[in-house]
């Protein structure tokens, strides 16, 4: 038997320590979260994607009574960015959430499906995507790349090794 260990590296910032660009991205994510359609969870999530060409594309979660039919803010923002600006690399994605019961003061991370999609976009652009996460207020967590958050991800290289072209 082998015993191995994974180490996750991330940074914690206060809002005053962020660049103007990162502050704007978080503000855009917070603003779009207000537009979320979340009548079931009452957990509104907003995401803002900064592209290499300086365009910002936003998305908010959209729920559905048939639960699997809804979609997360992160995937909506990323898919919209790719639809509008195909092949333009994503630089940063900012994620935030609004609760209806109390103020969220901890960073909100993407779900597993969103992490997988972010890694796909990293694969397309062949570079990591910075991920900024914040609740409604409080500290901001920054991770350099979704592969850090999803170390055993299912990736294109696996498909290529085991399937015909």
N, C-alpha and C positions, 0 to 999 in steps of 0.2 A: 504494500500500500504506500502511496505517496500522499503527503499532506501539503497542500498548496494554499497560498493566500493571495487575495486581491486587495489592492489599496486604491481608494478613491481620493483623488485630489480635487479640491474646490476652494473657492474664495468666498468670503462673506464681506459685503460692503454695506455701508450706510449710504443713503441717497446722495448725500453731500460729497461722497468720494467718487461718484460715477461721472463719466464724461457727459457733455451736453447731449450727444447723440444717444447714449444709453438711457439717459433720463427721458428724452423724447420718446424713445421706443417703449419704455415702461408706461409712460403717460398714454400713449396710443393704445396699448394693450388694455389698460384700465378703463379708458373711455369706451372701447368697443365691447368690453365685458358687460357693460350696461345694456347692450342690445341683445344679449344672449337669450335664447328661448329655452328656459329651464323650468317649466312648470312642475316637473316631477321631483327633481333633486333639489331645486332652489339653490343650486351652486353654479353661479355664473362665472364662466372662464373667458378671458380674452387673450389673444396672442397677436403679436406684431412681429413681422419678419422684415429685417433689413437686408436688402439685396446688395450685391457688389456694386451695382450701378446707382446706389443711394436711394432707390425706390423703397417705400415702406408699404407692405401689404398686410392687412389685418383680417382676423377671423374671430368668431365667437362660437361657443358650443350651441348646438341645435339638437334638442331632445325630441323624442317621438314616443307616443304611447306604446308602440312596438319597439321596446328599448334598443335592440340592436340596430335599428334604423337611424338612430341619431349619430351625430359626429362631433368629435372634439374640436375645440378652437384651434389647436396647433395644426391638425391635419387640414382644416378648412383654410387657414392662412397659407400653409405650404402649397397645397394643391392650387389655390387661387394664384399664388405667386408664379408657379410654374406655368399655369394656363396663360397668364398675362405676359410673362417674361421668360419664355422657355430657355433653358440652358444658362441663365444668369445665376451664378453661384449665390447661395444664401450665406451671409456673413454672420448674422445674429438673429436669434428668436427670443423675444421677451414674453413671459407668461405670468399672468396674474389672475386672481379670482376674487369674487364678491360673495359673501355668505349672507343669508337672510336672517340668521339667528344671532350672530355676533360678528364683530370685525375680525377678519382673518389676519393674523400677525405673523404667520410663518410662511416661508417660501412654498409655493405650490409647484410640484414637479409633474412632468408629463406622464401619462399612463404608459403601460408597456407597448400598446399599439402605436402610440405617437412616437415613442422612443425608436421603435423599429422604422417608422416612416422617416424620422429625422436622420437615422443612419443611412437610409437609402439615398436621401438628398446629399449626404456627405460623400457617399460613393459616387454619385453622379458628378459632383464638382471636385472630387478627389482632394477634399480638405475638410477639417472639422468645422462644425458650426458652434459658435458660442451660444450658450443657453443661459439667459437671465431669468431668475424666478423670484417672485415676491408675492406676498399676500396683498391685502388692501393697503397695508403699511408695514413698517418694520424692516428688518434686514433683507438684503438682496443676496441671493446665492448665485454664483457664476461658475459654470462648468464649461470647460473647453472641449466640447465634443460629446455627442450622444453615445458614442462607443464606450466612453468612460462609464456611462450610466447603464449600459447594456452590454457587458463584456462578453457574453456568450450569444451574441446576436446571430440570427440567420441571415447570411449575406450572399451576394451574387457569386462569390468564389466557390461557395458550397454547391450551388446549382451547376456551375461550370464543371466542377470535378466529377459530378455524378449523373449528369444528363447529357444527351446527345445535342449537338448544335445543328 
